[in-house]
Structures are given as structure tokens and as C-alpha cells.
Amino acid sequence: MKQMTDDTGIEITGDWNPDLRFTIEEAVAVLNREVVRLRDRTCLPNPPIEKIGVVVGVLTMNEQIEVIVRFIDEMEQLCKTEFCGDFILVED
């Protein structure tokens, strides 16, 4: 992993790509879609309910667009880098 510093001076660890950002169209396109974490991909194509998350919202703040994924026991707010790096869309 590499250490990077963004323009705010905050140190970031990992392969963070600040240029990978949702457009509003991309974020809205995944609304109501089911996802599983990358580490749970072995349970595809029929994942158990406790492994499934649903994209339930879109959040825009400070020119950053993020999606909200709801699991049975938690919610996650994700930028595009996190969403694309850690989650897989469940095919219909």
C-alpha cells in the first residue's frame, strides 16, 4: 500500500483514486440495486439475505456524490472508489 496526501493534508493509505467519482446519473442508476461485498462473492448467484445490501440513497455534499447501502444490520456511505473496489452488483 502506498501513502498519499490529498490537498487537505490528510494522509490516505491504500490505492485511493480521488478522480474516481460518481456522476449523479451513475449514482441514481444503482439505486434499488442489490450488492454483495467482494469478500462474499463466493455465495453468488444466490446470496443469503444477510449478505445482501441494497443501494437505498444518494448523498451529495461538497461536490462529492456518494451512495448509501443498507444491510440487515448496518448502513454504509460509499464514494465510487469504495463502491467499485469493495462491492459487486447482484445480477437480476
N, CA, C and O atoms as a GROMACS GRO file, in nm:
protein
  368
    1MET      N    1   0.083  -0.118   0.000
    1MET     CA    2   0.000   0.000   0.000
    1MET      C    3   0.087   0.124   0.000
    1MET      O    4   0.198   0.125   0.054
    2LYS      N    5   0.036   0.227  -0.061
    2LYS     CA    6   0.114   0.349  -0.065
    2LYS      C    7   0.049   0.457   0.019
    2LYS      O    8  -0.073   0.458   0.038
    3GLN      N    9   0.130   0.546   0.069
    3GLN     CA   10   0.082   0.658   0.149
    3GLN      C   11   0.069   0.778   0.056
    3GLN      O   12   0.161   0.808  -0.021
    4MET      N   13  -0.042   0.846   0.062
    4MET     CA   14  -0.065   0.965  -0.019
    4MET      C   15  -0.119   1.074   0.070
    4MET      O   16  -0.174   1.047   0.177
    5THR      N   17  -0.103   1.196   0.028
    5THR     CA   18  -0.161   1.308   0.098
    5THR      C   19  -0.245   1.386  -0.002
    5THR      O   20  -0.196   1.423  -0.109
    6ASP      N   21  -0.372   1.410   0.032
    6ASP     CA   22  -0.457   1.486  -0.059
    6ASP      C   23  -0.437   1.635  -0.035
    6ASP      O   24  -0.353   1.674   0.046
    7ASP      N   25  -0.512   1.718  -0.105
    7ASP     CA   26  -0.492   1.863  -0.096
    7ASP      C   27  -0.529   1.921   0.040
    7ASP      O   28  -0.497   2.037   0.067
    8THR      N   29  -0.593   1.845   0.127
    8THR     CA   30  -0.624   1.894   0.261
    8THR      C   31  -0.514   1.860   0.360
    8THR      O   32  -0.518   1.904   0.475
    9GLY      N   33  -0.415   1.782   0.316
    9GLY     CA   34  -0.306   1.743   0.404
    9GLY      C   35  -0.335   1.617   0.482
    9GLY      O   36  -0.255   1.578   0.567
   10ILE      N   37  -0.448   1.551   0.456
   10ILE     CA   38  -0.485   1.428   0.526
   10ILE      C   39  -0.412   1.311   0.460
   10ILE      O   40  -0.413   1.298   0.338
   11GLU      N   41  -0.350   1.228   0.540
   11GLU     CA   42  -0.278   1.112   0.488
   11GLU      C   43  -0.376   1.000   0.456
   11GLU      O   44  -0.461   0.967   0.539
   12ILE      N   45  -0.365   0.942   0.338
   12ILE     CA   46  -0.455   0.836   0.293
   12ILE      C   47  -0.372   0.712   0.266
   12ILE      O   48  -0.268   0.721   0.202
   13THR      N   49  -0.416   0.597   0.314
   13THR     CA   50  -0.345   0.471   0.293
   13THR      C   51  -0.422   0.388   0.192
   13THR      O   52  -0.544   0.379   0.199
   14GLY      N   53  -0.352   0.326   0.098
   14GLY     CA   54  -0.415   0.237   0.002
   14GLY      C   55  -0.413   0.294  -0.138
   14GLY      O   56  -0.349   0.395  -0.164
   15ASP      N   57  -0.484   0.227  -0.227
   15ASP     CA   58  -0.489   0.268  -0.366
   15ASP      C   59  -0.608   0.358  -0.390
   15ASP      O   60  -0.699   0.325  -0.466
   16TRP      N   61  -0.608   0.471  -0.325
   16TRP     CA   62  -0.718   0.566  -0.331
   16TRP      C   63  -0.708   0.646  -0.460
   16TRP      O   64  -0.603   0.701  -0.490
   17ASN      N   65  -0.816   0.652  -0.535
   17ASN     CA   66  -0.818   0.730  -0.658
   17ASN      C   67  -0.919   0.842  -0.642
   17ASN      O   68  -1.038   0.820  -0.661
   18PRO      N   69  -0.873   0.962  -0.609
   18PRO     CA   70  -0.966   1.073  -0.585
   18PRO      C   71  -1.039   1.118  -0.711
   18PRO      O   72  -1.138   1.190  -0.703
   19ASP      N   73  -0.990   1.076  -0.828
   19ASP     CA   74  -1.056   1.115  -0.953
   19ASP      C   75  -1.172   1.023  -0.988
   19ASP      O   76  -1.249   1.053  -1.079
   20LEU      N   77  -1.185   0.911  -0.917
   20LEU     CA   78  -1.294   0.817  -0.942
   20LEU      C   79  -1.414   0.861  -0.859
   20LEU      O   80  -1.424   0.829  -0.741
   21ARG      N   81  -1.504   0.936  -0.922
   21ARG     CA   82  -1.619   0.993  -0.853
   21ARG      C   83  -1.747   0.959  -0.928
   21ARG      O   84  -1.748   0.952  -1.051
   22PHE      N   85  -1.854   0.937  -0.853
   22PHE     CA   86  -1.985   0.915  -0.914
   22PHE      C   87  -2.031   1.042  -0.984
   22PHE      O   88  -2.010   1.153  -0.935
   23THR      N   89  -2.095   1.025  -1.099
   23THR     CA   90  -2.179   1.131  -1.152
   23THR      C   91  -2.317   1.107  -1.092
   23THR      O   92  -2.345   0.997  -1.045
   24ILE      N   93  -2.401   1.206  -1.095
   24ILE     CA   94  -2.536   1.187  -1.039
   24ILE      C   95  -2.610   1.078  -1.116
   24ILE      O   96  -2.688   1.003  -1.058
   25GLU      N   97  -2.587   1.070  -1.246
   25GLU     CA   98  -2.654   0.968  -1.329
   25GLU      C   99  -2.609   0.827  -1.289
   25GLU      O  100  -2.691   0.735  -1.282
   26GLU      N  101  -2.479   0.810  -1.262
   26GLU     CA  102  -2.429   0.679  -1.221
   26GLU      C  103  -2.486   0.638  -1.086
   26GLU      O  104  -2.527   0.523  -1.067
   27ALA      N  105  -2.488   0.732  -0.992
   27ALA     CA  106  -2.539   0.702  -0.858
   27ALA      C  107  -2.687   0.666  -0.862
   27ALA      O  108  -2.729   0.571  -0.797
   28VAL      N  109  -2.765   0.740  -0.936
   28VAL     CA  110  -2.908   0.714  -0.946
   28VAL      C  111  -2.933   0.580  -1.018
   28VAL      O  112  -3.030   0.511  -0.989
   29ALA      N  113  -2.846   0.545  -1.112
   29ALA     CA  114  -2.863   0.420  -1.187
   29ALA      C  115  -2.849   0.296  -1.099
   29ALA      O  116  -2.904   0.191  -1.132
   30VAL      N  117  -2.776   0.306  -0.987
   30VAL     CA  118  -2.761   0.189  -0.900
   30VAL      C  119  -2.860   0.189  -0.784
   30VAL      O  120  -2.859   0.097  -0.702
   31LEU      N  121  -2.945   0.291  -0.775
   31LEU     CA  122  -3.048   0.293  -0.670
   31LEU      C  123  -3.135   0.168  -0.679
   31LEU      O  124  -3.171   0.124  -0.788
   32ASN      N  125  -3.167   0.112  -0.565
   32ASN     CA  126  -3.250  -0.008  -0.551
   32ASN      C  127  -3.185  -0.135  -0.605
   32ASN      O  128  -3.251  -0.238  -0.615
   33ARG      N  129  -3.058  -0.128  -0.639
   33ARG     CA  130  -2.986  -0.248  -0.684
   33ARG      C  131  -2.929  -0.321  -0.564
   33ARG      O  132  -2.890  -0.259  -0.465
   34GLU      N  133  -2.925  -0.454  -0.574
   34GLU     CA  134  -2.866  -0.536  -0.469
   34GLU      C  135  -2.717  -0.551  -0.493
   34GLU      O  136  -2.672  -0.561  -0.608
   35VAL      N  137  -2.640  -0.552  -0.383
   35VAL     CA  138  -2.495  -0.569  -0.390
   35VAL      C  139  -2.451  -0.669  -0.284
   35VAL      O  140  -2.522  -0.692  -0.186
   36VAL      N  141  -2.335  -0.728  -0.305
   36VAL     CA  142  -2.268  -0.807  -0.202
   36VAL      C  143  -2.125  -0.756  -0.192
   36VAL      O  144  -2.070  -0.702  -0.288
   37ARG      N  145  -2.066  -0.774  -0.075
   37ARG     CA  146  -1.926  -0.737  -0.058
   37ARG      C  147  -1.840  -0.831  -0.141
   37ARG      O  148  -1.874  -0.948  -0.161
   38LEU      N  149  -1.731  -0.780  -0.189
   38LEU     CA  150  -1.638  -0.859  -0.270
   38LEU      C  151  -1.595  -0.986  -0.198
   38LEU      O  152  -1.581  -1.091  -0.260
   39ARG      N  153  -1.574  -0.977  -0.068
   39ARG     CA  154  -1.530  -1.095   0.009
   39ARG      C  155  -1.638  -1.203   0.016
   39ARG      O  156  -1.608  -1.318   0.050
   40ASP      N  157  -1.764  -1.168  -0.017
   40ASP     CA  158  -1.875  -1.264  -0.014
   40ASP      C  159  -1.916  -1.311  -0.153
   40ASP      O  160  -2.022  -1.371  -0.169
   41ARG      N  161  -1.834  -1.287  -0.251
   41ARG     CA  162  -1.870  -1.320  -0.390
   41ARG      C  163  -1.888  -1.470  -0.414
   41ARG      O  164  -1.952  -1.510  -0.511
   42THR      N  165  -1.832  -1.554  -0.327
   42THR     CA  166  -1.846  -1.698  -0.345
   42THR      C  167  -1.990  -1.744  -0.326
   42THR      O  168  -2.026  -1.854  -0.370
   43CYS      N  169  -2.073  -1.663  -0.262
   43CYS     CA  170  -2.214  -1.701  -0.242
   43CYS      C  171  -2.301  -1.665  -0.362
   43CYS      O  172  -2.421  -1.695  -0.361
   44LEU      N  173  -2.246  -1.602  -0.463
   44LEU     CA  174  -2.323  -1.569  -0.584
   44LEU      C  175  -2.346  -1.695  -0.666
   44LEU      O  176  -2.261  -1.783  -0.661
   45PRO      N  177  -2.452  -1.710  -0.739
   45PRO     CA  178  -2.551  -1.609  -0.778
   45PRO      C  179  -2.670  -1.594  -0.684
   45PRO      O  180  -2.753  -1.507  -0.706
   46ASN      N  181  -2.680  -1.678  -0.581
   46ASN     CA  182  -2.794  -1.670  -0.489
   46ASN      C  183  -2.745  -1.645  -0.346
   46ASN      O  184  -2.744  -1.737  -0.264
   47PRO      N  185  -2.706  -1.521  -0.316
   47PRO     CA  186  -2.653  -1.494  -0.182
   47PRO      C  187  -2.762  -1.500  -0.075
   47PRO      O  188  -2.878  -1.470  -0.103
   48PRO      N  189  -2.724  -1.539   0.047
   48PRO     CA  190  -2.821  -1.537   0.156
   48PRO      C  191  -2.857  -1.392   0.191
   48PRO      O  192  -2.779  -1.300   0.167
   49ILE      N  193  -2.974  -1.374   0.246
   49ILE     CA  194  -3.026  -1.240   0.274
   49ILE      C  195  -2.932  -1.157   0.361
   49ILE      O  196  -2.926  -1.035   0.344
   50GLU      N  197  -2.860  -1.219   0.454
   50GLU     CA  198  -2.772  -1.143   0.543
   50GLU      C  199  -2.647  -1.091   0.472
   50GLU      O  200  -2.575  -1.008   0.528
   51LYS      N  201  -2.620  -1.139   0.352
   51LYS     CA  202  -2.504  -1.092   0.274
   51LYS      C  203  -2.542  -0.984   0.173
   51LYS      O  204  -2.454  -0.924   0.111
   52ILE      N  205  -2.672  -0.961   0.154
   52ILE     CA  206  -2.718  -0.868   0.051
   52ILE      C  207  -2.736  -0.728   0.108
   52ILE      O  208  -2.794  -0.709   0.215
   53GLY      N  209  -2.684  -0.630   0.033
   53GLY     CA  210  -2.710  -0.491   0.063
   53GLY      C  211  -2.791  -0.430  -0.050
   53GLY      O  212  -2.786  -0.479  -0.163
   54VAL      N  213  -2.866  -0.326  -0.020
   54VAL     CA  214  -2.945  -0.258  -0.121
   54VAL      C  215  -2.904  -0.111  -0.122
   54VAL      O  216  -2.893  -0.048  -0.017
   55VAL      N  217  -2.880  -0.058  -0.242
   55VAL     CA  218  -2.847   0.083  -0.254
   55VAL      C  219  -2.976   0.161  -0.233
   55VAL      O  220  -3.067   0.157  -0.316
   56VAL      N  221  -2.984   0.232  -0.120
   56VAL     CA  222  -3.109   0.297  -0.081
   56VAL      C  223  -3.108   0.449  -0.092
   56VAL      O  224  -3.211   0.513  -0.074
   57GLY      N  225  -2.993   0.506  -0.122
   57GLY     CA  226  -2.990   0.652  -0.128
   57GLY      C  227  -2.869   0.706  -0.198
   57GLY      O  228  -2.769   0.638  -0.220
   58VAL      N  229  -2.881   0.834  -0.234
   58VAL     CA  230  -2.772   0.909  -0.296
   58VAL      C  231  -2.753   1.035  -0.212
   58VAL      O  232  -2.850   1.103  -0.178
   59LEU      N  233  -2.629   1.064  -0.181
   59LEU     CA  234  -2.596   1.180  -0.098
   59LEU      C  235  -2.499   1.267  -0.175
   59LEU      O  236  -2.400   1.218  -0.228
   60THR      N  237  -2.527   1.397  -0.180
   60THR     CA  238  -2.433   1.490  -0.242
   60THR      C  239  -2.391   1.592  -0.138
   60THR      O  240  -2.474   1.654  -0.072
   61MET      N  241  -2.260   1.607  -0.124
   61MET     CA  242  -2.207   1.702  -0.027
   61MET      C  243  -2.069   1.748  -0.073
   61MET      O  244  -1.983   1.666  -0.108
   62ASN      N  245  -2.049   1.878  -0.074
   62ASN     CA  246  -1.919   1.934  -0.111
   62ASN      C  247  -1.871   1.881  -0.246
   62ASN      O  248  -1.754   1.845  -0.260
   63GLU      N  249  -1.959   1.877  -0.343
   63GLU     CA  250  -1.929   1.833  -0.479
   63GLU      C  251  -1.890   1.686  -0.487
   63GLU      O  252  -1.837   1.642  -0.589
   64GLN      N  253  -1.915   1.610  -0.383
   64GLN     CA  254  -1.888   1.466  -0.380
   64GLN      C  255  -2.023   1.394  -0.377
   64GLN      O  256  -2.110   1.428  -0.297
   65ILE      N  257  -2.038   1.295  -0.463
   65ILE     CA  258  -2.161   1.216  -0.467
   65ILE      C  259  -2.130   1.078  -0.412
   65ILE      O  260  -2.035   1.014  -0.455
   66GLU      N  261  -2.210   1.033  -0.317
   66GLU     CA  262  -2.193   0.903  -0.255
   66GLU      C  263  -2.326   0.828  -0.255
   66GLU      O  264  -2.432   0.888  -0.265
   67VAL      N  265  -2.316   0.696  -0.242
   67VAL     CA  266  -2.437   0.615  -0.232
   67VAL      C  267  -2.445   0.557  -0.092
   67VAL      O  268  -2.344   0.540  -0.024
   68ILE      N  269  -2.566   0.526  -0.049
   68ILE     CA  270  -2.589   0.465   0.081
   68ILE      C  271  -2.639   0.323   0.058
   68ILE      O  272  -2.738   0.301  -0.012
   69VAL      N  273  -2.568   0.227   0.118
   69VAL     CA  274  -2.603   0.086   0.105
   69VAL      C  275  -2.653   0.036   0.240
   69VAL      O  276  -2.587   0.054   0.342
   70ARG      N  277  -2.770  -0.025   0.239
   70ARG     CA  278  -2.834  -0.075   0.362
   70ARG      C  279  -2.825  -0.227   0.365
   70ARG      O  280  -2.871  -0.295   0.273
   71PHE      N  281  -2.764  -0.279   0.471
   71PHE     CA  282  -2.763  -0.422   0.501
   71PHE      C  283  -2.860  -0.444   0.615
   71PHE      O  284  -2.911  -0.348   0.672
   72ILE      N  285  -2.887  -0.569   0.650
   72ILE     CA  286  -2.980  -0.601   0.758
   72ILE      C  287  -2.940  -0.530   0.887
   72ILE      O  288  -3.026  -0.475   0.957
   73ASP      N  289  -2.812  -0.531   0.919
   73ASP     CA  290  -2.768  -0.479   1.049
   73ASP      C  291  -2.684  -0.352   1.043
   73ASP      O  292  -2.635  -0.308   1.147
   74GLU      N  293  -2.667  -0.293   0.926
   74GLU     CA  294  -2.586  -0.172   0.916
   74GLU      C  295  -2.612  -0.096   0.786
   74GLU      O  296  -2.675  -0.147   0.694
   75MET      N  297  -2.562   0.027   0.784
   75MET     CA  298  -2.567   0.108   0.662
   75MET      C  299  -2.426   0.158   0.636
   75MET      O  300  -2.349   0.183   0.729
   76GLU      N  301  -2.393   0.174   0.508
   76GLU     CA  302  -2.263   0.226   0.470
   76GLU      C  303  -2.281   0.338   0.369
   76GLU      O  304  -2.365   0.331   0.279
   77GLN      N  305  -2.201   0.442   0.386
   77GLN     CA  306  -2.198   0.555   0.293
   77GLN      C  307  -2.069   0.542   0.213
   77GLN      O  308  -1.961   0.541   0.270
   78LEU      N  309  -2.081   0.532   0.080
   78LEU     CA  310  -1.966   0.496  -0.002
   78LEU      C  311  -1.945   0.592  -0.118
   78LEU      O  312  -2.039   0.630  -0.188
   79CYS      N  313  -1.820   0.630  -0.138
   79CYS     CA  314  -1.784   0.703  -0.259
   79CYS      C  315  -1.765   0.599  -0.369
   79CYS      O  316  -1.770   0.479  -0.342
   80LYS      N  317  -1.743   0.643  -0.492
   80LYS     CA  318  -1.732   0.549  -0.603
   80LYS      C  319  -1.612   0.456  -0.588
   80LYS      O  320  -1.621   0.338  -0.621
   81THR      N  321  -1.500   0.508  -0.539
   81THR     CA  322  -1.381   0.424  -0.520
   81THR      C  323  -1.412   0.309  -0.426
   81THR      O  324  -1.375   0.195  -0.454
   82GLU      N  325  -1.480   0.336  -0.315
   82GLU     CA  326  -1.516   0.232  -0.218
   82GLU      C  327  -1.618   0.136  -0.277
   82GLU      O  328  -1.604   0.014  -0.263
   83PHE      N  329  -1.719   0.190  -0.344
   83PHE     CA  330  -1.826   0.108  -0.401
   83PHE      C  331  -1.770   0.013  -0.507
   83PHE      O  332  -1.799  -0.107  -0.504
   84CYS      N  333  -1.690   0.064  -0.599
   84CYS     CA  334  -1.637  -0.018  -0.708
   84CYS      C  335  -1.528  -0.114  -0.660
   84CYS      O  336  -1.510  -0.221  -0.718
   85GLY      N  337  -1.457  -0.078  -0.555
   85GLY     CA  338  -1.349  -0.162  -0.506
   85GLY      C  339  -1.391  -0.272  -0.411
   85GLY      O  340  -1.322  -0.373  -0.400
   86ASP      N  341  -1.504  -0.254  -0.343
   86ASP     CA  342  -1.542  -0.347  -0.236
   86ASP      C  343  -1.675  -0.418  -0.257
   86ASP      O  344  -1.711  -0.504  -0.177
   87PHE      N  345  -1.751  -0.384  -0.361
   87PHE     CA  346  -1.885  -0.439  -0.380
   87PHE      C  347  -1.907  -0.487  -0.523
   87PHE      O  348  -1.845  -0.439  -0.617
   88ILE      N  349  -1.997  -0.584  -0.535
   88ILE     CA  350  -2.036  -0.638  -0.665
   88ILE      C  351  -2.188  -0.626  -0.676
   88ILE      O  352  -2.260  -0.660  -0.582
   89LEU      N  353  -2.237  -0.579  -0.791
   89LEU     CA  354  -2.381  -0.575  -0.815
   89LEU      C  355  -2.432  -0.716  -0.836
   89LEU      O  356  -2.369  -0.795  -0.907
   90VAL      N  357  -2.544  -0.750  -0.774
   90VAL     CA  358  -2.607  -0.880  -0.793
   90VAL      C  359  -2.690  -0.870  -0.920
   90VAL      O  360  -2.772  -0.780  -0.936
   91GLU      N  361  -2.666  -0.964  -1.010
   91GLU     CA  362  -2.739  -0.964  -1.137
   91GLU      C  363  -2.885  -1.000  -1.114
   91GLU      O  364  -2.917  -1.082  -1.028
   92ASP      N  365  -2.973  -0.936  -1.190
   92ASP     CA  366  -3.118  -0.960  -1.178
   92ASP      C  367  -3.156  -1.096  -1.232
   92ASP      O  368  -3.273  -1.132  -1.230
   0.00000   0.00000   0.00000
